[in-house]
Amino acid sequence: MDAIDLLAEQPRPEGTAEYGSTELRRMHVGRYRVLYEITEATVTIVVIHVGRTG
């Protein structure tokens, strides 16, 4: 959850990738994949899914 909290400061950190559009992104944190959406107008990050990768 600490990695997700850091998205508030840097919503597009190194190691994340676009997932269909520039506002929908994914990142891996250990064994988990986090999909999230960035809304610039209100500076909101919505975590869509957190799930295990293996």
Secondary structure, 3 states (H helix, E strand, C coil): CHHHHHCCCCCCCCCCEECCCCCEEEEEECCEEEEEEEECCCCEEEEEEEEECC
